[in-house]
Amino acid sequence: MGNILILEETTKKPLTLMGQRAGVCWGGNITDPEKNYKRGLDCLESGHGRVMEYVNVEMVLDGYSARVIREWYTHIGGAPTRLQASTRYIKYDNFEYIVPERIKKNEEAYKRYTDMMDNISDTCKYLEEELNIPREDAAMLLPLGMSTKVVDKRNLRNLVDMSHQRLCNRAYWEYRVLFNDICKALSEVSGEWKYIVDNYFVPKCDISGVCTEKKSCGRKPKKEEIS
């Protein structure tokens, strides 16, 4: 669907960095990368999550819907920040958009959906070029299904916390796709990132051992079922 670009400023060896930062306060040897790595691993295994806030993640999220990015913005904490593609300056005639799989599989639904998007695109172009309507006003027609681009900055602790909610099978489908794309992109940065993604980017039921959702997917038993 979309594309995740991990930017150069992202921490390449997160475990080593966490161990180095913790070592400063523990009076440890922070000149030895192996000791830093082991110390960082110990921090995670011991639940000392604050060191995760030193791990920087900067990325471009491209080709996801404006709708899912609105949800992405709600998960603040740990001082994330972001910039999103402008609807004042970017020309949005013939804009790209997201088509849900259930609509793609229904021929009539797919035709009505794409016809509507084409109509919005044509109207935006007509308002701007024929009626001299400013782009920022014509852009009010744009739907939440339009694709967009975001430059995002946040830390590891925020992403780990986000994974518990957004990898849940009850989460919005496009958000699950987006977060799994992020997991894949970070895993390719380094072996340290792959270890963190594989072991700490997990749905909340893996943390609690039970499902806390009112409508369970059945992956884990509900709390009342085992009490």
Residue, then its C-alpha position, 0 to 999 in steps of 0.5 A: m500500500g504505502n512506503i516507509l522511508i527510515l531517515e538517516e537521523t534514526t538511531k542505528k544501534p538502539l540497544t547499544l545507545m540505551g546501554q551507553r546512556a544508562g551506563v553514564c548514570w550507573g558509573g559503568n564503562i561506556t567506551d565498550p560497545e559490547k558492554n553497552y549492548k548488554r546493558g541496553l538489553d538488560c534495561l529492556e528485559s528489566g522494564h526500565g523503559r525510560v532509556m527508550e526515549y533516547v532512541n530517535v526514529e525519523m521516517v517518511l510515511d508515504g502513500y497512506s490515507a489522510r484518515v489513518i494519519r489523523e489517527w497516527y497523530t492521536h498517539i502523542g507522548g515522548a515529544p513526537t513531531r511531524l509535518q504533513a503534505s500541504t493542501r494549500y500548496i500541492k496541486y491535488d488534481n488527479f490525486e492518489y487515494i486508498v481503496p479498501e480491499r472490501i470495496k475492491k472485491n465488489e465490482e459495483a462498489y469499486k466503480r462508484y467509489t472510483d467514479m466519486m474520486d474522479n469527480i472530486s478530482d475533476t471538480c478541484k481542477y475546474l474550481e482552480e483553473e476555470l473559476n480561479i478559486p484558491r487552491e486552499d479553498a478547492a482542497m476542502l473537497l478532498p476526502l480522508g481517503m486521499s493518500t498523503k505524505v508525512v515526515d515523522k519524528r518520535n522515540l522508541r518508547n512511544l513506538v513500543d507503546m503504540s504497537h501494543q494498541r495498533l497491532c491488536n486485531r481490533a485496530y483499524w485495518e489500515y493502521r495495522v498495515l501502516f504499523n507492520d510496514i514500520c516494523k519491517a522497515l525498522s527491522e532492516v536498519s540493523g540486527e538490534w532493531k530487528y531484535i527490538v521489533d520481534n520482541y517488543f513490538v507486540p499487541k497488548c494481549d501479549i503483555s497482559g496475557v488476556c484480551t482486554e477488548k469488549k469484542s475479542c478476536g479470540r487470540k487470547p482468552k478474556k480476563e473473565e474467562i480465566s478468573 
